[in-house]
Amino acid sequence: MNQMISERVRIIGRVIFLFGLLYLFILGISLMGTAFKLFGKGFAEQLIATTSNPFVGLLIGILATSVIQSSSTTTSLVVSLVGAGGLTITNAIPIVMGSNIGTSITNTIVSMGHVSRTNEFKRAFAGSTVHDFFNLITVVILFPLQLSTNFLGVVAKQLANVFETFGGLKTASPIKIITKPAINLIKDLTDGSGAIILILAFIFLFFALRYLTVVLKSLILGRLEALFDEYIFKTAVRGFVFGMIMTVLVQSSSITTSIAIPLIGAGIITLKQLFPYTLGANIGTTITAMLASLATGNIAAVTVAFAHFMFNVFGVIIVYPLKNIPMFLARSIANLATKNRLIPIGYIILVFFIIPFIFIYFVR
């Protein structure tokens, strides 16, 4: 009897510790976004406002979102510029497409928290980069089509006209509600220093990740594994819907996809199960943007938000049947990353920062 009580107390203790780690993990991601916004919001605004070249616009979307760690912020900046007449809808769409790629940097950075444990890191890095490759393949297919036909602009305009008179809906993010007091306290204590906040964000992330996989394994083995295998991730449709709903609720695809990285790192879910969940998160983040744009009553804002939504919808329709390609690429780069730890660092710096910056500098 005493042994059963003792076991239950241990389980309750682990669950409380797990929630504490999850809070620290989410706080770390939120702080990272806060730090990058302090560093680069003005830089992103200047970037977005300075081009009419669609290819450069695509790269600006990648770079600006990578700098400020939020596709929602990038899209909001684009929407405000469109509403003010500083950017046309046609020129705005490539930037929004690029922001889709840039936003996937967060979970790729998070996967680096597993770098000291080879097998975990291989799974985690593959799980994070499959999001990158999905977005890259979608852009490769749809960007030329958009340039030649403006199909996203046409479809988005029709949808915006239908929803224009519906009125808006604003929802509060529970993630922002629970992390805002801590973020404000840290900003006050650090005097708003982006560098110190970024260092704290990485400390929180790596500490949380160090123990999350251990606690998850101890709790899930024989207890919650069936919940993931038989219910949440049993089919691709369930994983997709769960990813979409989760993202609508927390209003951040970066957080939704990053939360799944410790799960795949621990071997609790597979890359095949994670992939549709990631696609659902991509759709979910655009639904949030649509709700926000409807609240503005600005037809241009609604059009840009629907263009973002339709870009992801078409991406899922086209790329999901080809899912073996992004999964193969993700596994391949993960295998390389485990052989040389400089590869994942170089991948992040090159794909999200150096390549876009070089092309923007020379092409513009």
Secondary structure, DSSP 8 states (H G I E B T S, - for coil): -HHHHHHHHHHHHHHHHHHHHHHHHHHHHHHHHHHHHHHHHHHHHHHHTT---HHHHHHHHHHHHHHHT-HHHHHHHHHHHHHTTSS-HHHHHHHHHHHHHHTTHHHHHHHGGGTTSHHHHHHHHHHHHHHHHHHHHHHHHHHHHHHHH-HHHHHHHHHHHHHGGG-------HHHHHHHHHHHHHHHHTTT-HHHHHHHHHHHHHHHHHHHHHHHHHHIIIIIHHIIIIIISSSHHHHHHHHHHHHHHHT-HHHHHHHHHHHHHTTSS-HHHHHHHHHHHHHHHHHHHHHHHHHHT-HHHHHHHHHHHHHHHHHHHHHGGGTHHHHHHHHHHHHHHHH-THHHHHHHHIIIIIHHHHHHHHH-
